């Protein structure tokens, strides 16, 4: 009898321990970009929202080279959430089948930045020039390589510099131009234009060739004077997505998507690009399917 009583008491103690155990702490690492990039600004604001509004969940931001690296971090389990350009996923080099989307956040516009007093007026004028085509592992490199291919551009002295290093190199005269893909306005380009006379090169005529050759994700978007106090131009743009591993828990994906939309004003305060985020556009994540948890959120708020 004493043995049965002891075992019964032990079972009750074990059961009560399980019931009273606090829920497992969840970690959300957000892969972004460089500290002056749009990804980082919005990602940092999103991390603060998660910390404040999701119980027992801690969020942090990872500084990266952007899209391609972000996808690799998610694919290898070193990040839970990441920003990426849609064309990087279409390129097929970043484990796209293992990815699902929470939302289409905004469009990235491809900037070709040159000195205002320089001779470069068109893409073709880059021949023989020193040009940064973006940091290794960035979405900028993917888009630029495709652009140069459809334009049949040869003879460019290519450099692989981050946005910050590109700004410094253009200011010092060590490069003649640089590309960067980001949402309007890109803080680093805005800061550069305030100290060095610069302008943007119109790239819009190549959007049709990019669509025909690669993917219909490419569109034309305007860069207004108000973005950088430079003459307005049109350029190639590509949707920017917030993606996760397709294996992410449905409830967590639901909560992250809910916060992304419900706390949009916090994200927009961090960067104006987030002002473009709304439920109607957010679901347009092709070629990446919505995560089931994200889809459940959108159905729950559908009018």
MOLIN-V40437 format. One line per field, one symbol per residue. ss: DSSP state (@ for helix, = for strand, . for the rest). phi: phi as a letter, one per 40 degrees, with the letter a starting at -180 (. if undefined). burial: b if it has 9 or more other ideal C-beta (glycine too) atoms within 8 Angstrom, else e. A space follows every 50 residues. Layout:
BEGIN
ss=???
phi=???
burial=???
END
This chain:
BEGIN
ss=.@@@@@@@@@@@@@@@@@@@.....======......@@@@@@@@@@@@@ @@@...======....@@@@@@@@@.....=====@@@@@.....@@@== ===============.......@@@@...===......@@@@@@@@@@@@ ......===...@@@@@@@@@@....======....@@@@@@@@@..=== ...@@@@@@@@@@....======.@@@@....=============....@ @@@@@@@@@@@@.@@@@@@@.@@@@@..@@@@.......=.@@@@@@@@@ ...
phi=.ccccccccccccccccccccccccbbbcbcbaccbccdccccccccccc dcbbdfbbbabbcbcgdccdccccccgcacbacacccccccgbbfdccbb bcaccabcbccbbbccccccbbdcccdgccbcbhcdgccdcccccccccc cfcbgcccbbbcdcccdcccccgcbbaababaccccdcccccccbbcbab ccbccccccccccbacccbbbcbcdccbfbdcbbacbacbbbbacccddd cccccccdcdccbdccccccacdccccaccccccbdcbcccdcccccccc bcd
burial=eeeeeeeeeeeeeeeeeeeeeeeeebbbbbbbbbebbbbbbbbbbbbbbb beebeebbbbbbebbbbbbbbbbbbeeebbbbbbbbbbbbeeebebebbb bbbbbbbbbbbbbbbeeeebeebebbbebebbbbbebbbbbbbbbbbbbb bebeebeebbbbbbbbbebbbeeebbbbbbbbbbebbbbbbbbeeeebbb bbbbebbebbbeebbebbbbbebeeebbebeebbbbbbbbbbbbbbebeb ebbbbbbbbbbebbebbbebbebbebbeeebbbebeebebbbbbbbbbee eee
END
